[in-house]
């Protein structure tokens, strides 16, 4: 039996904590072979983002053609798409190939606050939502996509998730890691139901790449053929354990990276 394959379509992070680097580490840790399509090169570390170099749209298409014509892709995770041409290139390329489930993480800013989505691209990103098996926004991203205030509680989160379903997503996993309270609560909402995934909120500065890691862990589960709820449950457990172990890693001096291989240390 062949190994399951997932592909991440995202930006680079030379410090290794987020983006393509985090996704590939997560795939490997969860027993999935990872391919990648790089949409942007960033000069960043755990302290911040110091520069972005956009990959031309035609080269994004060339990467996708190379990967999807060769690998038996079981799931796709989409992360940083910095501009409208990149979004259009990814959308058009996905149309040409078989339809593996897509986990869309609508990245708009880095953990340190720098904007990663160019002005004018938000409308295009909204249109891409209809291709997503599951959309995974944090609280700020959900509010931006809906042009709404930041959710204050779980009722608001659920209402905003339903608003995002109306944009065409198969399901929405709205992440509460940037909220408050003793628990970090994520809500998985689809047309039929919703489910609550909670973990104790951990006091740590090692938050660089948490969103990337959760989305790629969900994609890994889908590539292995898991039902969405099971994939989300296992992804939440993986990221929560990584956050608990993150302070042991001792890498970087800003928003330190997650401990992707926490079980090996």
Secondary structure, 3 states (H helix, E strand, C coil): CCCCEEEEEEECCCCCCCHHHHHHHHHHHCCCEEEEEEEEEEEECCCCEEEEEECCHHHHHHHHHHHHCCCCCCEEEECCCCCHHHHHHHHHHHHHCCCCEEEECCCCECCCCCECCCCCCHHHHHHHHHHCCEECCEHHHHHHHHCCCCCCCHHHHHHHHHHHHCCCCCEEEEECCCCCCCEEEEEEEECCCEEEEEEECCCCCCCECHHHHHHHHHHHHHHCCCCHHHHHHHHHHHHHHHHHHHHHCCCCCCCCECCCCHHHC
